[in-house]
């Protein structure tokens, strides 16, 4: 799931790591102002990262709720997994969630599961 929040979290985390690596190199006596400025920026970045993660989790929750509301769901067999294209053509609107994705972990799936409006 390439999304704006994910990219922004990554960018802010990289900036936070850079600040954390720079801070020990500064001498408190000589660079007190710069150290204080970095502390402020570090605190701001941490707050923003937490906010973005909450937004991202809320979006995932909405998507999980939509899928759980669909009337038909069942595990996808190994045979069906081997020919996924055929299955998706046969069942229009089929959404398959893998348990190792963020959405799959959130939904506590044990195996690859398909969600659909029609029976399959």
C-alpha positions in Angstrom: 0.0 0.0 0.0 1.9 3.0 -1.3 0.3 5.9 0.4 1.1 9.5 1.4 1.2 8.8 5.1 3.6 5.9 4.7 6.0 8.0 2.6 5.8 10.9 5.0 6.4 8.7 8.1 9.5 7.3 6.3 10.8 10.8 5.5 10.3 12.0 9.0 11.8 8.9 10.5 14.9 9.4 8.4 15.2 13.0 9.5 14.8 11.9 13.1 17.5 9.3 12.8 19.8 11.9 11.3 19.2 14.2 14.2 19.8 11.4 16.7 23.1 10.7 15.1 24.2 14.4 15.0 23.3 15.1 18.6 26.0 13.1 20.4 28.7 14.8 18.2 27.7 18.2 19.4 29.5 19.6 22.5 27.1 21.1 25.0 29.4 23.9 25.9 30.2 25.2 22.4 27.0 24.3 20.6 24.3 24.7 23.2 21.9 26.7 21.0 22.2 24.2 18.1 21.6 21.3 20.6 18.5 22.9 22.0 17.2 23.6 18.5 17.8 19.9 17.6 15.9 18.8 20.7 12.9 20.9 19.7 12.9 19.5 16.2 13.3 16.0 17.5 10.3 16.4 19.8 8.3 17.9 16.9 9.2 15.0 14.6 8.3 12.4 17.2 4.8 14.0 17.7 4.2 14.2 14.0 5.2 10.6 13.4 2.8 9.4 16.1 0.0 11.4 14.5 0.7 10.1 11.0 0.8 6.5 12.3 -2.6 7.0 14.0 -4.0 8.4 10.7 -2.6 5.4 8.8 -4.0 2.9 11.3 -7.4 4.5 11.1 -7.4 4.2 7.3 -6.4 0.5 7.6 -9.2 0.0 10.1 -11.8 1.5 7.7 -10.6 -0.8 4.9 -10.7 -3.8 7.3 -14.3 -2.9 8.3 -15.4 -2.7 4.7 -14.0 -6.1 3.9 -15.5 -7.7 7.0 -18.9 -6.2 6.0 -18.8 -8.1 2.7 -21.2 -11.1 2.8 -18.8 -13.8 1.5 -15.4 -14.7 2.8 -13.3 -17.9 2.8 -9.7 -19.1 2.7 -8.1 -19.4 -0.7 -6.9 -23.0 -1.5 -3.4 -23.7 -2.8 -4.9 -24.7 -6.2 -6.7 -21.4 -6.4 -3.6 -19.5 -5.3 -1.7 -21.1 -8.2 -4.1 -19.7 -10.7 -5.1 -16.4 -9.1 -5.9 -14.7 -12.4 -8.5 -17.3 -13.3 -10.1 -16.9 -9.9 -10.3 -13.1 -10.1 -11.8 -13.3 -13.5 -14.4 -15.8 -12.4 -15.4 -13.7 -9.3 -15.8 -10.0 -10.0 -15.0 -7.8 -7.1 -12.9 -10.4 -5.3 -10.5 -8.9 -2.8 -7.7 -11.2 -1.5 -5.8 -10.4 1.7 -2.6 -12.1 2.6 -1.9 -12.6 6.3 1.6 -11.1 6.2 0.4 -7.7 4.9 -0.5 -4.9 7.3 -4.2 -5.3 6.6 -3.9 -9.1 7.1 -2.1 -8.7 10.4 -4.7 -6.2 11.6 -7.5 -8.6 10.7 -5.7 -11.5 12.4 -5.8 -13.7 9.3 -4.1 -17.1 9.5 -4.3 -17.8 5.8 -4.8 -16.1 2.5 -8.5 -15.1 2.5 -10.9 -13.9 -0.2 -13.7 -11.4 0.4 -16.5 -10.8 -2.1 -20.0 -9.6 -2.6 -20.9 -12.8 -4.5 -20.5 -16.4 -3.5 -17.3 -18.1 -4.8 
